[in-house]
Amino acid sequence: MGQAFSPLDEELALAPGHLTPFVRESVVRLATWMSFVRAGREVAHFTGVQVGGTTVRRMTERAGAAYVLVQTAAVTLLERELPAPPEGPAVQYLSVDGAMVPLVGGVWAEVRTLALGEVGVREIQTRRDRERTVHAQDLSYFGGVSPNPRKFRQVKSSPATIASRSMIRPPPRKM
């Protein structure tokens, strides 16, 4: 005997499976805060619906992949319809960092973080005179999991050559 199909499921836009949209959303939201197994237990406690940890993980990963598609479509639309951005600040701050984090099943992945901002100069009055201090301001942060942290390209240039190529020189200021 095959699975039953109700035309009402399609009309109500119900996803396949035995979970209602509310339970499905609850599972995914909880799984972003806690372990997949614990999220399944919490959903069972509050709704009476039993969902195993593996199912919670699959549902959460699917929801995450769907959200990436939504974000990618939004970025594509913005890139196509927005005017060119204004010229940026004369001096910018850029910082990149990485950390290894544990994933499901004892696997580790590298998470990379990027901070971008503007370099500003402040004058402060000390007891003797005025001093200028340099600081980063208007910071934005971006992060993500590295696709494959074990694949690194071999650098065939000297550190000095690499440093000179990576220097970002701001455009000349208009006076």
C-alpha positions as CSV (number, residue, x, y, z in Angstrom):
1,M,0.0,0.0,0.0
2,G,1.4,3.5,-1.0
3,Q,1.3,6.7,0.9
4,A,-2.1,8.6,1.1
5,F,-2.4,12.0,-0.6
6,S,-4.9,14.6,0.3
7,P,-5.6,17.5,-2.2
8,L,-6.1,19.7,0.9
9,D,-2.4,19.2,1.8
10,E,-1.4,21.0,-1.4
11,E,-4.0,23.7,-1.0
12,L,-2.7,24.4,2.6
13,A,0.9,24.3,1.3
14,L,1.8,21.5,3.8
15,A,5.2,20.0,3.5
16,P,5.4,16.2,3.1
17,G,5.7,14.2,6.3
18,H,3.7,14.0,9.5
19,L,4.7,17.3,11.1
20,T,2.6,20.4,10.9
21,P,4.3,23.7,9.8
22,F,4.2,24.9,13.4
23,V,6.0,21.8,14.8
24,R,8.5,21.9,11.9
25,E,9.3,25.6,12.5
26,S,9.6,24.9,16.3
27,V,12.0,22.0,15.7
28,V,14.3,24.1,13.5
29,R,14.2,27.2,15.8
30,L,15.0,25.1,18.9
31,A,17.8,23.3,17.0
32,T,19.6,26.6,16.4
33,W,19.8,27.1,20.2
34,M,20.6,23.6,21.5
35,S,21.7,20.1,20.4
36,F,19.5,18.3,17.9
37,V,18.7,15.6,20.4
38,R,17.7,18.1,23.1
39,A,15.6,20.1,20.5
40,G,13.7,16.9,19.7
41,R,13.1,16.3,23.5
42,E,11.9,19.8,24.0
43,V,9.5,19.7,21.1
44,A,8.1,16.4,22.4
45,H,7.6,17.9,25.9
46,F,5.7,21.0,24.6
47,T,3.8,19.4,21.6
48,G,3.6,15.7,22.3
49,V,5.2,15.0,18.9
50,Q,8.2,12.7,19.0
51,V,11.1,13.8,16.7
52,G,14.5,12.1,16.8
53,G,17.8,13.9,16.8
54,T,18.8,12.7,13.3
55,T,15.5,13.9,11.9
56,V,15.9,17.3,13.7
57,R,19.4,17.6,12.2
58,R,18.2,16.9,8.7
59,M,15.2,19.3,9.0
60,T,17.5,22.1,10.4
61,E,20.1,21.6,7.7
62,R,17.4,21.7,5.0
63,A,15.9,24.8,6.5
64,G,19.4,26.4,6.6
65,A,20.0,25.5,2.9
66,A,16.6,26.9,2.0
67,Y,17.4,30.1,3.9
68,V,20.8,30.4,2.0
69,L,18.8,30.2,-1.3
70,V,16.5,33.0,-0.1
71,Q,19.5,35.2,0.9
72,T,21.3,34.5,-2.4
73,A,18.1,35.5,-4.4
74,A,17.9,38.7,-2.3
75,V,21.5,39.5,-3.0
76,T,21.1,38.8,-6.7
77,L,18.1,41.1,-6.8
78,L,20.0,43.9,-4.9
79,E,23.0,43.5,-7.2
80,R,20.8,43.8,-10.3
81,E,18.6,46.7,-9.1
82,L,20.7,48.9,-6.8
83,P,22.8,51.8,-8.1
84,A,26.6,51.7,-7.7
85,P,27.7,52.3,-4.1
86,P,29.3,55.6,-3.1
87,E,33.1,55.8,-2.8
88,G,34.3,54.3,0.5
89,P,36.4,55.9,3.2
90,A,40.0,57.0,2.5
91,V,41.5,54.4,4.9
92,Q,39.8,51.2,5.8
93,Y,40.3,48.5,8.5
94,L,40.3,44.8,7.6
95,S,40.8,42.0,10.0
96,V,40.5,38.2,9.3
97,D,40.5,35.5,11.9
98,G,39.7,31.8,12.0
99,A,38.8,29.1,14.6
100,M,38.2,25.4,14.6
101,V,34.7,24.4,15.9
102,P,33.3,20.9,16.5
103,L,30.4,19.7,14.2
104,V,28.1,16.7,14.5
105,G,29.9,13.3,14.5
106,G,33.3,14.4,15.8
107,V,34.1,16.4,12.6
108,W,35.8,19.8,12.9
109,A,35.4,22.8,10.6
110,E,37.2,26.1,10.3
111,V,35.0,29.2,10.9
112,R,36.4,32.4,9.4
113,T,35.4,35.9,10.5
114,L,36.1,39.1,8.7
115,A,35.8,42.6,10.2
116,L,35.6,45.7,8.0
117,G,35.6,49.3,9.1
118,E,36.9,52.8,8.7
119,V,40.0,54.0,10.3
120,G,39.5,57.3,12.2
121,V,41.7,59.7,14.0
122,R,40.6,61.3,17.3
123,E,42.3,64.1,19.1
124,I,42.3,63.9,22.9
125,Q,43.5,66.4,25.4
126,T,46.0,65.1,27.9
127,R,47.4,66.9,30.9
128,R,50.3,68.3,28.8
129,D,49.1,68.5,25.2
130,R,46.7,67.2,22.5
131,E,47.3,63.7,21.2
132,R,46.0,62.0,18.1
133,T,44.8,58.4,18.4
134,V,43.9,56.0,15.6
135,H,40.9,53.7,16.0
136,A,38.6,51.5,13.9
137,Q,35.0,52.7,13.7
138,D,31.7,51.7,11.8
139,L,32.7,48.0,11.9
140,S,30.8,45.3,10.1
141,Y,31.4,41.6,10.7
142,F,31.0,38.6,8.4
143,G,31.5,34.9,9.1
144,G,31.2,31.5,7.7
145,V,32.4,27.9,7.6
146,S,35.3,27.3,5.4
147,P,34.4,24.8,2.6
148,N,37.5,22.6,3.2
149,P,40.0,23.7,5.8
150,R,42.5,20.9,4.9
151,K,43.1,22.3,1.4
152,F,45.7,25.1,1.5
153,R,47.5,26.5,-1.5
154,Q,51.2,26.5,-1.3
155,V,52.7,30.0,-1.4
156,K,55.7,30.3,-3.7
157,S,56.6,33.9,-3.0
158,S,58.6,35.4,-0.2
159,P,56.7,37.0,2.7
160,A,57.9,40.5,1.6
161,T,56.5,40.0,-1.9
162,I,53.2,38.8,-0.5
163,A,53.0,41.7,1.9
164,S,53.8,44.3,-0.9
165,R,51.1,42.8,-3.1
166,S,48.5,42.8,-0.4
167,M,49.0,46.5,0.6
168,I,45.8,48.4,-0.1
169,R,46.5,51.9,-1.0
170,P,43.5,54.3,-0.7
171,P,42.7,56.6,-3.6
172,P,44.2,60.1,-3.3
173,R,42.0,62.5,-1.4
174,K,40.4,65.3,-3.3
175,M,41.1,68.7,-1.8
